[in-house]
Protein backbone atom coordinates (compact mmCIF):
# COMPACT_ATOMS: atom_id res chain seq x y z
CA UNK A 1 0.00 0.00 0.00
CA UNK A 2 1.40 3.39 -1.01
CA UNK A 3 1.55 6.49 1.14
CA UNK A 4 -1.05 8.10 -1.14
CA UNK A 5 -3.49 5.22 -0.60
CA UNK A 6 -2.97 5.36 3.16
CA UNK A 7 -3.64 9.11 3.16
CA UNK A 8 -6.87 8.58 1.18
CA UNK A 9 -8.12 5.98 3.66
CA UNK A 10 -7.32 8.28 6.54
CA UNK A 11 -9.28 11.07 4.85
CA UNK A 12 -12.28 8.80 4.34
CA UNK A 13 -12.19 7.73 7.97
CA UNK A 14 -12.06 11.30 9.22
CA UNK A 15 -14.95 12.39 6.99
CA UNK A 16 -17.07 9.38 7.92
CA UNK A 17 -16.49 9.80 11.63
CA UNK A 18 -17.26 13.52 11.45
CA UNK A 19 -20.56 12.67 9.77
CA UNK A 20 -21.33 10.27 12.62
CA UNK A 21 -22.06 7.36 10.31
CA UNK A 22 -18.85 5.36 10.63
CA UNK A 23 -17.21 3.58 7.72
CA UNK A 24 -17.86 0.26 5.98
CA UNK A 25 -14.86 -1.39 4.25
CA UNK A 26 -15.58 -4.74 2.65
CA UNK A 27 -18.22 -5.55 5.21
CA UNK A 28 -16.02 -4.38 8.11
CA UNK A 29 -17.96 -1.75 10.03
CA UNK A 30 -15.78 0.96 11.58
CA UNK A 31 -17.59 3.23 14.03
CA UNK A 32 -16.27 5.99 16.20
CA UNK A 33 -15.66 3.61 19.13
CA UNK A 34 -12.11 3.76 20.52
CA UNK A 35 -11.47 0.04 19.89
CA UNK A 36 -12.57 0.38 16.27
CA UNK A 37 -10.36 3.38 15.79
CA UNK A 38 -7.41 1.50 17.29
CA UNK A 39 -8.00 -1.47 14.96
CA UNK A 40 -8.31 0.68 11.89
CA UNK A 41 -5.29 2.76 12.89
CA UNK A 42 -3.20 -0.41 13.22
CA UNK A 43 -4.35 -1.55 9.76
CA UNK A 44 -3.31 1.77 8.28
CA UNK A 45 0.00 2.01 10.07
CA UNK A 46 1.20 -1.54 9.34
CA UNK A 47 1.98 -0.92 5.62
CA UNK A 48 3.52 2.40 6.56
CA UNK A 49 5.82 0.64 9.02
CA UNK A 50 6.78 -1.98 6.44
CA UNK A 51 7.53 0.76 3.92
CA UNK A 52 9.68 2.63 6.43
CA UNK A 53 11.68 -0.54 7.19
CA UNK A 54 12.18 -1.21 3.48
CA UNK A 55 13.39 2.33 2.86
CA UNK A 56 15.82 1.99 5.74
CA UNK A 57 17.17 -1.31 4.42
CA UNK A 58 17.51 0.14 0.92
CA UNK A 59 19.49 3.11 2.26
CA UNK A 60 21.75 0.80 4.26
CA UNK A 61 22.42 -1.45 1.24
CA UNK A 62 23.12 1.57 -0.98
CA UNK A 63 25.55 2.92 1.61
CA UNK A 64 27.28 -0.44 1.85
CA UNK A 65 27.65 -0.69 -1.95
CA UNK A 66 29.03 2.84 -2.03
CA UNK A 67 31.58 2.03 0.67
CA UNK A 68 32.54 -1.20 -1.11
CA UNK A 69 33.15 0.73 -4.33
CA UNK A 70 35.13 3.40 -2.47
CA UNK A 71 37.29 0.84 -0.65
CA UNK A 72 37.94 -1.01 -3.90
CA UNK A 73 38.90 2.17 -5.76
CA UNK A 74 41.30 3.19 -3.00
CA UNK A 75 42.81 -0.29 -2.85
CA UNK A 76 43.38 -0.34 -6.62
CA UNK A 77 44.91 3.16 -6.46
CA UNK A 78 47.33 2.09 -3.72
CA UNK A 79 48.18 -1.12 -5.61
CA UNK A 80 48.93 0.84 -8.78
CA UNK A 81 51.08 3.35 -6.92
CA UNK A 82 53.13 0.65 -5.16
CA UNK A 83 53.54 -1.37 -8.35
CA UNK A 84 54.67 1.67 -10.35
CA UNK A 85 57.19 2.50 -7.64
CA UNK A 86 58.48 -1.08 -7.64
CA UNK A 87 58.83 -1.23 -11.44
CA UNK A 88 60.59 2.14 -11.49
CA UNK A 89 62.95 1.10 -8.70
CA UNK A 90 64.09 -2.05 -10.49
CA UNK A 91 64.22 -0.27 -13.86
CA UNK A 92 66.34 2.55 -12.41
CA UNK A 93 68.74 0.04 -10.87
CA UNK A 94 69.15 -1.69 -14.22
CA UNK A 95 69.60 1.65 -16.01
CA UNK A 96 72.30 2.67 -13.54
CA UNK A 97 74.18 -0.54 -14.28
CA UNK A 98 73.72 -1.91 -10.78
CA UNK A 99 73.60 -5.63 -10.24
CA UNK A 100 70.09 -6.88 -9.52
CA UNK A 101 70.38 -9.47 -6.78
CA UNK A 102 68.33 -12.65 -6.71
CA UNK A 103 66.74 -11.42 -3.49
CA UNK A 104 65.58 -8.22 -5.21
CA UNK A 105 64.20 -10.16 -8.15
CA UNK A 106 62.37 -12.57 -5.88
CA UNK A 107 60.91 -9.75 -3.78
CA UNK A 108 59.74 -7.92 -6.90
CA UNK A 109 58.13 -11.05 -8.32
CA UNK A 110 56.38 -11.77 -5.02
CA UNK A 111 55.09 -8.21 -4.68
CA UNK A 112 53.78 -8.02 -8.25
CA UNK A 113 52.18 -11.44 -7.95
CA UNK A 114 50.50 -10.51 -4.67
CA UNK A 115 49.06 -7.34 -6.21
CA UNK A 116 47.92 -9.26 -9.29
CA UNK A 117 46.17 -11.93 -7.23
CA UNK A 118 44.51 -9.27 -5.10
CA UNK A 119 43.02 -7.59 -8.16
CA UNK A 120 41.95 -10.95 -9.58
CA UNK A 121 40.16 -11.68 -6.31
CA UNK A 122 38.30 -8.38 -6.57
CA UNK A 123 37.34 -9.11 -10.18
CA UNK A 124 35.74 -12.35 -9.00
CA UNK A 125 33.34 -10.34 -6.85
CA UNK A 126 30.45 -8.10 -7.85
CA UNK A 127 31.85 -4.57 -8.15
CA UNK A 128 29.03 -1.97 -7.94
CA UNK A 129 30.82 0.81 -9.87
CA UNK A 130 31.23 -0.60 -13.38
CA UNK A 131 33.98 1.89 -14.33
CA UNK A 132 36.33 0.08 -11.95
CA UNK A 133 36.05 -3.30 -13.68
CA UNK A 134 38.05 -2.56 -16.87
CA UNK A 135 40.59 -0.58 -14.83
CA UNK A 136 41.18 -3.50 -12.48
CA UNK A 137 41.35 -5.95 -15.39
CA UNK A 138 43.91 -3.81 -17.24
CA UNK A 139 45.99 -3.35 -14.08
CA UNK A 140 45.92 -7.09 -13.40
CA UNK A 141 47.14 -7.78 -16.93
CA UNK A 142 49.98 -5.27 -16.66
CA UNK A 143 51.10 -6.66 -13.31
CA UNK A 144 51.19 -10.11 -14.87
CA UNK A 145 53.46 -8.79 -17.65
CA UNK A 146 55.73 -7.12 -15.11
CA UNK A 147 55.97 -10.34 -13.14
CA UNK A 148 56.77 -12.30 -16.30
CA UNK A 149 59.50 -9.81 -17.17
CA UNK A 150 61.10 -10.28 -13.76
CA UNK A 151 60.81 -14.06 -14.06
CA UNK A 152 62.74 -13.94 -17.32
CA UNK A 153 65.84 -12.84 -15.41
CA UNK A 154 66.03 -16.34 -13.98
CA UNK A 155 66.28 -17.71 -17.53
CA UNK A 156 69.58 -15.97 -18.22
CA UNK A 157 72.58 -18.35 -18.40
CA UNK A 158 74.70 -18.53 -15.27
CA UNK A 159 77.97 -19.44 -17.01
CA UNK A 160 79.60 -19.62 -20.42
CA UNK A 161 81.48 -17.16 -22.56
CA UNK A 162 78.37 -15.23 -23.56
CA UNK A 163 76.97 -14.99 -20.05
CA UNK A 164 77.70 -11.31 -19.49
CA UNK A 165 76.47 -10.21 -22.92
CA UNK A 166 73.32 -12.33 -22.74
CA UNK A 167 72.52 -11.13 -19.22
CA UNK A 168 73.11 -7.50 -20.20
CA UNK A 169 70.70 -7.87 -23.10
CA UNK A 170 68.19 -9.55 -20.83
CA UNK A 171 68.44 -6.71 -18.35
CA UNK A 172 67.78 -4.15 -21.08
CA UNK A 173 64.74 -6.11 -22.23
CA UNK A 174 63.40 -6.28 -18.69
CA UNK A 175 64.08 -2.57 -18.21
CA UNK A 176 62.07 -1.71 -21.32
CA UNK A 177 59.22 -4.01 -20.30
CA UNK A 178 59.08 -2.57 -16.78
CA UNK A 179 59.03 0.93 -18.25
CA UNK A 180 56.09 -0.08 -20.44
CA UNK A 181 54.25 -1.62 -17.48
CA UNK A 182 54.82 1.48 -15.34
CA UNK A 183 53.61 3.76 -18.15
CA UNK A 184 50.47 1.66 -18.68
CA UNK A 185 49.70 1.66 -14.96
CA UNK A 186 50.13 5.44 -14.85
CA UNK A 187 47.71 5.72 -17.75
CA UNK A 188 45.03 4.05 -15.61
CA UNK A 189 45.40 6.49 -12.73
CA UNK A 190 43.36 9.41 -14.17
CA UNK A 191 40.33 7.20 -14.86
CA UNK A 192 40.69 5.64 -11.44
CA UNK A 193 40.83 9.11 -9.88
CA UNK A 194 37.63 10.11 -11.68
CA UNK A 195 35.88 6.94 -10.48
CA UNK A 196 36.95 7.65 -6.90
CA UNK A 197 35.81 11.28 -7.19
CA UNK A 198 32.43 10.03 -8.43
CA UNK A 199 32.03 7.89 -5.31
CA UNK A 200 33.20 10.69 -3.01
CA UNK A 201 30.68 13.07 -4.63
CA UNK A 202 27.77 10.93 -3.43
CA UNK A 203 27.37 8.45 -6.29
CA UNK A 204 24.21 6.39 -5.76
CA UNK A 205 24.67 2.69 -6.64
CA UNK A 206 21.92 0.94 -8.62
CA UNK A 207 19.54 -1.37 -6.81
Order of alpha helices (4+ residues) and beta strands (2+ residues): alpha-beta-beta-alpha-alpha-alpha-alpha
